[in-house]
């Protein structure tokens, strides 16, 4: 999350620097148009950042719920297809298998978020006693979990 905030901060600083370095003689309307476009771009970036932060938080909460044994709560945000394919009991079995193979769950660390075919895919490193895995939590446009994979 701090990486995303840092990237947004660097982008905004870069835009400000570029706007200040523009020494060409443009009409008075041109700088106003540029400023409006920059503001719209910054607003869009901030909106996307807020949406990303929300989805990242939802993915982290999902992993926390698994670790805490709250499998019914973990499946509450599944889309229709996921709810049909991955019940709370199946999810509990998967988590128990992970625990048996990798030891105790220690922590999770957000890795990245990317958009793939209209879905937001959150990658989180899962740190266990004996080994680490990557959790891939996929969200649809309604911010429901549409996929869950362990690598």
C-alpha positions, -999 to +999 in steps of 0.1 A: +000+000+000+029+024+008+044+016-026+012+028-044+010+059-023+047+066-031+042+061-068+012+084-068+032+110-049+061+108-074+037+111-103+021+142-089+055+157-081+066+149-117+035+166-131+041+197-110+077+198-121+068+194-158+041+221-156+066+245-140+093+238-167+070+247-196+085+280-208+069+281-243+047+311-251+012+297-252-021+315-252-038+320-219-064+293-227-038+266-233-023+266-197-059+265-183-067+236-205-035+218-194-043+225-157-078+211-161-065+179-178-039+175-151-065+179-124-088+154-141-059+129-144-049+134-108-086+129-097-088+097-118-055+085-103-067+092-068-101+075-075-083+044-089-059+045-059-088+046-034-105+017-053-073-003-053-067+003-016-103-009-009-098-041-030-064-047-014-080-044+020-107-068+011-082-093-001-061-090+031-093-094+052-102-125+032-068-141+040-072-130+077-106-147+078-091-179+065-064-178+091-089-171+119-111-201+107-140-178+097-147-197+065-184-188+063-175-151+065-147-156+040-172-169+014-197-142+020-182-119-007-179-146-033-196-140-067-223-165-077-199-188-096-173-189-068-201-196-042-212-226-062-177-240-067-160-232-034-181-238-003-169-228+032-162-265+039-140-269+008-122-236+017-116-250+052-102-282+037-078-262+015-066-240+044-061-270+066-041-287+038-019-256+035-014-256+073-004-293+073+020-288+044+035-255+052+032-251+090+016-222+108+005-191+089+028-162+101+018-132+080+008-118+047+024-091+025+007-073-003+027-077-035+008-061-064-025-054-080-032-056-117-061-055-141-067-085-163-097-087-186-117-063-165-109-081-132-087-067-104-061-093-094-044-089-060-013-109-053-003-114-017+026-133-003+015-157+023+043-164+048+041-198+066+066-215+089+080-239+063+075-220+030+059-191+014+031-191-012+014-164-034-023-159-029-041-146-059-075-130-051-095-119-081-123-093-079-150-087-105-165-052-113-188-055-083-159-060-059-169-096-053-143-124-052-144-141-085-113-163-081-089-176-055-056-194-064-026-204-044+008-206-061 
